[in-house]
Amino acid sequence: MEKSDIEKGLVDLGKLANQEGITLDIAVYGGSAIALKWEFRRATRDVDIIINGDAEFLRKATKIIAGENDWPKDWMNDAVKGFSSPKGDHELYREYMHEQGGIRVFIPSARYLLAMKCMAMRIDEPGGSSDIGDIKELVGIVGVRNKSELCDLVESYYPKNQIQPKVYFGIEQIMQEVSRERREHNTPENSPGLSL
């Protein structure tokens, strides 16, 4: 799904919510949030969301929208909730509101999305995608300079006892790669991502 597909799905969902007189708050995560806000990734397999509102309505509405657009039935799903944090911070992306109802869409801050991506640390997803490239891009956006800063950022959202060793190992590897890539591109020493 590209940004235009995601937007169409959200517009249609807002219209269906309005027809039912329902108002939903939806937080969009992962590749969908990246495609909507930062656009360094152009497409995503599905739309990862967490809903505040009528979940049963959402299930029915997403199936209707899937049928109308020939999309998979789970084009919008809440599998991401396993990586959410009660400390997560969001911003309003857009409102798709009408006279009787609609939806308000939120996206995580770049810092929170970076922490979530580190916690997921998927290396070889179906279709060849991974969280590694997203993490590298978000490191640059957030301005993380080294492994210690990235660990601190993740720990600001998640308790240490919930962070698996693979996350710390992955952070170390990623920040080494970021440092090497910055040196190869002659990035000044004081730029984000250099020191380890």
DOKEKE-789154 format. One record per residue: residue number from 0; z, y, x of N, C-alpha, C, O in turn. Coordinates in pm, whole numbers. Atoms other than C-alpha are relative to their C-alpha. Example, Ala and Ser with C-alpha at 12.3 -4.5 7.8 and 13.67 -1.06 7.14 Angstrom:
2
> 0  0  -119  89  780  -450  1230  0  120  90  66  118  194;
> 1  -6  -119  -82  714  -106  1367  73  109  -77  90  220  -26;
***
This chain:
196
> 0  0  -119  83  0  0  0  0  125  88  79  136  182;
> 1  5  -127  -71  -93  344  128  79  105  -78  126  81  -188;
> 2  -78  -107  63  76  674  47  -50  29  -141  30  49  -233;
> 3  55  -30  133  -161  735  -244  38  -106  -102  61  -75  -219;
> 4  -42  108  90  -74  395  -392  147  17  -40  183  3  -156;
> 5  -143  -17  26  298  459  -358  21  116  -99  97  104  -195;
> 6  -11  -117  89  261  803  -519  -44  -36  -142  20  4  -239;
> 7  48  39  133  58  654  -806  104  -85  -71  130  -66  -190;
> 8  -103  84  59  323  390  -865  119  81  -49  174  52  -155;
> 9  -114  -84  38  595  655  -875  -34  88  -120  48  106  -210;
> 10  45  -81  114  395  878  -1110  2  -86  -128  53  -44  -231;
> 11  4  89  117  335  584  -1345  140  -39  -45  168  -47  -164;
> 12  -138  37  33  700  483  -1327  71  115  -71  147  93  -165;
> 13  -59  -116  66  806  837  -1418  -48  15  -143  30  52  -232;
> 14  55  -9  136  576  831  -1721  62  -106  -91  97  -77  -206;
> 15  -60  107  80  711  496  -1841  147  30  -30  196  3  -140;
> 16  -141  -36  22  1069  616  -1795  10  108  -108  99  103  -193;
> 17  2  -105  101  986  925  -1999  -23  -57  -140  42  -15  -236;
> 18  29  61  130  841  712  -2281  123  -69  -59  141  -73  -181;
> 19  -121  70  45  1170  520  -2296  122  92  -7  230  49  -47;
> 20  -112  -94  0  1386  833  -2265  105  -33  104  225  -13  82;
> 21  -90  45  -107  1536  703  -1940  -18  89  122  -129  131  154;
> 22  5  -70  -128  1624  890  -1622  57  -92  107  168  -144  93;
> 23  -41  86  -111  1645  693  -1297  2  78  130  -81  166  151;
> 24  1  -48  -138  1740  787  -944  -36  -120  86  26  -226  78;
> 25  48  108  -86  1554  577  -688  -2  50  144  -58  157  172;
> 26  11  -30  -143  1600  580  -311  -104  -95  58  -97  -216  39;
> 27  110  76  -59  1289  465  -122  25  -10  150  58  89  216;
> 28  -31  25  -141  1328  308  223  -120  -58  75  -230  -72  20;
> 29  95  74  -82  1137  143  505  -133  69  17  -143  191  26;
> 30  134  -52  -22  765  179  550  -46  96  -107  -126  186  -79;
> 31  38  -92  108  731  351  214  56  140  24  -14  239  5;
> 32  -59  -130  -32  972  628  313  -76  66  115  -100  186  114;
> 33  75  -53  -115  784  665  642  -136  54  -47  -176  164  -9;
> 34  132  -44  49  447  685  464  10  128  -83  -78  214  -75;
> 35  -15  -118  85  579  944  217  40  124  80  -13  232  57;
> 36  -61  -116  -65  773  1169  455  -58  33  137  -96  147  164;
> 37  36  -27  -139  670  1127  819  -143  -39  34  -202  16  127;
> 38  141  37  -8  330  958  787  -46  -55  135  -166  -57  160;
> 39  47  65  -122  329  794  1132  -40  -145  -27  -106  -207  56;
> 40  52  129  46  278  468  945  -73  26  -130  -17  88  -221;
> 41  85  -32  114  -3  480  689  15  -96  -117  -12  -59  -231;
> 42  -3  99  107  59  161  492  125  -88  12  186  -97  119;
> 43  -115  89  5  335  -79  389  -32  -113  -98  -117  -99  -186;
> 44  25  117  86  347  -418  221  53  21  -141  -10  -21  -238;
> 45  -63  -20  130  580  -310  -61  86  126  6  97  191  110;
> 46  -86  -118  9  813  -34  -176  145  -47  -11  186  -103  -113;
> 47  -142  39  -4  1176  -97  -76  83  110  -66  75  226  -26;
> 48  -76  -101  74  1414  76  -316  142  -47  -29  172  -167  -28;
> 49  -130  25  64  1771  100  -435  5  94  -119  -24  213  -108;
> 50  5  -75  126  1807  213  -794  140  37  -47  235  -39  -29;
> 51  -120  -41  72  2076  408  -972  -45  26  -143  -99  132  -174;
> 52  46  -13  138  2007  349  -1339  -28  -137  -60  28  -237  -17;
> 53  30  119  78  1862  90  -1575  -90  -96  79  -212  -82  79;
> 54  74  95  -84  1760  -200  -1346  -94  -87  -84  -202  -123  -38;
> 55  85  84  86  1623  -406  -1637  -128  74  -38  -236  16  -37;
> 56  119  -79  29  1389  -124  -1737  -92  3  121  -213  -13  108;
> 57  81  -9  -122  1274  -93  -1375  -78  -129  22  -196  -124  56;
> 58  70  128  -18  1190  -464  -1354  -120  -11  -95  -229  -51  -53;
> 59  108  6  98  982  -446  -1672  -111  100  34  -230  66  29;
> 60  99  -105  -28  811  -120  -1575  -83  -33  124  -204  -11  125;
> 61  77  31  -122  715  -237  -1224  -99  -114  -26  -205  -118  35;
> 62  94  108  35  557  -551  -1373  -120  56  -76  -234  14  -52;
> 63  110  -65  72  351  -336  -1611  -92  71  98  -214  57  91;
> 64  79  -76  -98  239  -112  -1325  -76  -95  93  -191  -69  127;
> 65  68  100  -85  158  -416  -1108  -123  -54  -70  -229  -67  -9;
> 66  113  53  76  -63  -556  -1383  -114  99  -14  -231  61  -7;
> 67  103  -104  18  -246  -227  -1435  -76  29  129  -191  74  125;
> 68  61  -35  -129  -319  -188  -1063  -38  -120  85  -84  -105  198;
> 69  28  123  -74  -365  -552  -959  82  -7  129  32  -45  234;
> 70  -93  7  -112  -62  -528  -728  88  -123  -17  98  -178  -127;
> 71  -97  110  13  187  -807  -650  114  41  -93  149  159  -102;
> 72  -107  -31  96  465  -832  -910  122  60  68  197  134  5;
> 73  -116  -55  -72  725  -749  -642  -40  117  88  20  138  194;
> 74  43  -116  -80  542  -439  -515  114  99  20  116  171  120;
> 75  -122  -80  -17  871  -256  -571  117  -96  -16  129  -165  -117;
> 76  -113  94  4  1189  -448  -490  121  58  72  110  157  144;
> 77  -125  -51  -56  1549  -403  -383  56  -88  112  177  -91  134;
> 78  -45  87  -109  1562  -651  -92  69  80  111  147  24  188;
> 79  -56  -84  -106  1658  -359  135  149  23  -17  215  67  78;
> 80  -142  -34  23  2005  -329  -24  94  -71  97  206  -26  118;
> 81  -83  69  -100  2137  -580  231  19  80  126  109  51  205;
> 82  -10  -84  -120  2083  -315  499  53  141  -30  56  226  58;
> 83  -47  -134  36  2223  -17  310  143  23  50  218  -71  74;
> 84  -133  -39  -45  2532  171  419  61  98  -99  -10  186  -148;
> 85  -63  -99  88  2786  355  202  4  140  62  27  239  -7;
> 86  2  -130  -69  2765  632  464  -140  60  7  -159  166  67;
> 87  138  -46  -9  2390  670  419  -21  137  -62  40  171  -164;
> 88  31  -133  51  2252  1020  369  -148  7  -38  -234  -49  29;
> 89  133  -8  59  1945  1106  161  -36  144  -33  49  232  -38;
> 90  47  -130  50  1733  1399  56  -97  -26  -114  -163  -130  -120;
> 91  93  12  112  1536  1455  -260  -142  12  53  -177  108  121;
> 92  141  -4  -39  1171  1372  -201  -81  70  -109  -151  168  -82;
> 93  76  -59  110  1024  1452  -543  56  -45  -134  115  -152  -145;
> 94  -38  37  137  1099  1452  -914  -126  -25  -81  -221  52  -78;
> 95  108  34  92  868  1282  -1161  62  1  -139  75  -102  -205;
> 96  -74  -16  124  1041  1419  -1468  -90  61  -108  -180  139  -79;
> 97  73  -49  115  906  1490  -1817  101  43  -107  219  62  -76;
> 98  -87  -53  106  1049  1602  -2152  118  -92  -32  230  -46  -53;
> 99  -102  96  44  1243  1284  -2233  68  -77  113  168  -145  90;
> 100  -56  76  -111  1314  1139  -1889  -98  -8  115  -197  66  121;
> 101  86  16  -117  1158  1025  -1565  81  -54  116  186  -115  98;
> 102  -71  49  -119  1258  947  -1209  16  111  103  -67  202  113;
> 103  -22  -85  -116  1404  1132  -915  -2  -92  122  70  -192  126;
> 104  18  87  -117  1302  987  -578  64  65  122  39  181  154;
> 105  -69  -44  -122  1518  1018  -268  -47  -84  118  -87  -199  101;
> 106  29  76  -121  1447  916  89  116  21  99  183  124  94;
> 107  -109  -15  -96  1694  854  372  -34  105  105  -151  136  129;
> 108  24  -87  -115  1739  1101  654  -63  -84  111  -51  -206  111;
> 109  59  73  -113  1551  1010  972  108  -76  77  84  -187  124;
> 110  -110  67  -71  1888  927  1133  43  -128  -72  62  -232  -9;
> 111  -43  116  75  1988  690  854  -108  -109  1  -77  -226  18;
> 112  109  99  -4  1646  522  842  -7  -66  137  -31  -186  146;
> 113  -3  57  -135  1662  475  1220  111  -103  12  89  -211  68;
> 114  -111  96  -4  2002  307  1186  -33  -126  -78  -6  -237  -33;
> 115  39  116  82  1870  82  907  -103  -86  72  -94  -209  70;
> 116  103  75  -72  1566  -15  1113  61  -78  116  20  -191  143;
> 117  -68  72  -109  1792  -105  1406  77  -119  -54  77  -226  7;
> 118  -76  111  57  2011  -318  1182  -93  -114  -44  -57  -231  -31;
> 119  95  105  43  1705  -504  1045  -65  -66  122  -73  -189  129;
> 120  59  45  -127  1536  -534  1389  -95  -119  -18  -84  -219  54;
> 121  99  105  19  1249  -746  1256  -110  16  104  -166  124  122;
> 122  94  -6  -112  1016  -833  1539  -141  -43  -41  -238  22  -3;
> 123  133  49  36  731  -1031  1385  -9  -31  -149  4  -145  -193;
> 124  16  11  145  683  -968  1016  -138  -56  -33  -230  -47  49;
> 125  135  42  43  394  -1125  821  -95  119  4  -61  230  -39;
> 126  97  -109  -11  84  -921  888  9  71  133  -67  165  159;
> 127  -7  -53  -136  192  -840  1243  81  127  15  87  182  125;
> 128  -80  -123  -13  416  -543  1166  139  -33  52  182  -148  49;
> 129  -136  20  -47  760  -495  1311  77  130  -15  20  236  -42;
> 130  -82  -121  3  1051  -253  1311  -3  73  133  37  190  140;
> 131  -7  -58  -134  1009  -187  1684  -78  131  8  -27  232  57;
> 132  82  -121  -4  724  62  1648  63  113  -82  62  229  -40;
> 133  -66  -101  84  907  241  1365  122  59  71  146  179  66;
> 134  -119  -47  -72  1224  260  1574  -39  97  110  24  202  126;
> 135  44  -89  -109  1037  413  1868  -41  137  -54  -5  240  3;
> 136  42  -127  59  879  678  1645  121  80  -49  129  201  -26;
> 137  -118  -69  53  1211  760  1476  92  49  111  156  153  96;
> 138  -77  -47  -116  1386  783  1814  -50  138  43  29  227  72;
> 139  58  -129  -37  1145  1065  1898  28  108  -103  58  222  -67;
> 140  -24  -97  107  1187  1236  1560  145  48  1  173  167  -12;
> 141  -143  -33  2  1568  1221  1574  43  68  129  135  150  128;
> 142  -37  -59  -129  1581  1316  1943  105  -80  77  179  -25  157;
> 143  -93  87  -73  1783  1019  2067  -49  -9  145  -167  -32  169;
> 144  39  -5  -140  1788  1032  2448  26  -129  77  -38  -153  179;
> 145  -32  119  -79  1938  702  2556  63  -109  -87  91  -89  -206;
> 146  -56  117  69  2080  362  2462  135  33  -62  162  -7  -176;
> 147  -134  -33  50  2433  499  2423  -6  85  -127  68  61  -222;
> 148  13  -86  118  2325  767  2176  -51  -79  -120  -7  -56  -233;
> 149  52  79  110  2131  515  1970  107  -96  -54  117  -115  -175;
> 150  -111  86  45  2427  274  1960  100  81  -81  147  36  -185;
> 151  -95  -86  72  2654  561  1855  -53  36  -139  22  40  -236;
> 152  61  -34  128  2409  657  1580  14  -117  -98  54  -97  -213;
> 153  -11  116  88  2401  303  1438  144  -20  -43  171  -48  -160;
> 154  -142  20  31  2781  279  1458  56  110  -91  161  91  -151;
> 155  -46  -105  92  2813  606  1265  -28  -37  -146  31  21  -238;
> 156  31  46  135  2664  426  962  57  -138  -32  84  -168  -148;
> 157  -44  138  21  2783  67  1010  119  -34  88  123  6  204;
> 158  -114  43  -83  3115  -83  1126  -48  -92  113  -141  -170  95;
> 159  41  81  -115  3091  -245  1469  -1  -149  -29  -86  -222  21;
> 160  -6  144  26  3191  -584  1331  -115  -49  -88  -130  -169  -107;
> 161  118  39  78  2877  -582  1111  -128  6  82  -234  -36  35;
> 162  119  -16  -84  2640  -509  1398  -14  -123  90  71  -148  176;
> 163  21  123  -75  2498  -830  1543  -38  30  145  -95  136  174;
> 164  37  -19  -140  2454  -873  1920  -150  26  20  -188  100  111;
> 165  144  -21  -15  2074  -887  1871  -38  147  -19  -137  194  37;
> 166  29  -142  20  2088  -525  1753  23  77  129  -60  158  169;
> 167  -28  -69  -126  2252  -404  2074  -102  -38  107  -147  47  184;
> 168  100  45  -97  2015  -615  2283  -134  67  -28  -201  115  64;
> 169  126  -64  38  1716  -481  2089  -1  148  35  -102  199  83;
> 170  -9  -142  -33  1835  -122  2132  -21  22  149  -93  113  190;
> 171  15  -13  -145  1862  -171  2508  -145  -17  42  -198  61  121;
> 172  139  26  -34  1512  -318  2529  -91  115  -46  -179  159  28;
> 173  84  -106  55  1359  -51  2307  15  129  80  -84  195  112;
> 174  -21  -126  -74  1517  239  2494  -55  -10  142  -97  91  199;
> 175  65  18  -131  1397  92  2826  -151  24  -13  -212  89  72;
> 176  143  -21  24  1044  83  2682  -32  146  -26  -130  200  25;
> 177  21  -142  30  1075  437  2546  6  80  129  -77  169  151;
> 178  -15  -71  -127  1193  558  2888  -124  -20  88  -175  74  147;
> 179  119  30  -81  904  383  3065  -123  72  -55  -200  130  22;
> 180  116  -66  61  647  517  2818  3  151  22  -101  213  45;
> 181  -10  -146  -22  779  871  2855  -35  35  144  -102  135  170;
> 182  31  -25  -141  760  848  3235  -151  -13  25  -210  67  97;
> 183  144  21  -17  404  712  3215  -82  116  -55  -191  144  -6;
> 184  70  -115  59  305  1010  2999  48  132  57  21  240  3;
> 185  -49  -121  -71  475  1253  3239  81  92  -88  68  214  -79;
> 186  -88  -81  85  727  1367  2981  112  56  88  168  -17  169;
> 187  -105  -61  -84  976  1612  3139  131  -78  -10  163  -137  -113;
> 188  -125  75  -12  1307  1460  3251  102  30  -110  179  -58  -148;
> 189  -103  -35  99  1513  1647  2991  -47  -26  -142  21  15  -236;
> 190  48  29  135  1304  1524  2695  75  -118  -59  127  -201  15;
> 191  -68  113  65  1455  1285  2439  -61  -132  42  -183  -145  58;
> 192  45  136  -24  1436  918  2521  -6  -43  144  -45  -156  172;
> 193  18  37  -139  1451  927  2900  116  -71  66  96  -179  122;
> 194  -110  59  -77  1795  852  3038  57  -122  -72  61  -127  -195;
> 195  -57  122  58  1952  509  2988  147  -10  21  209  -107  -22;
***
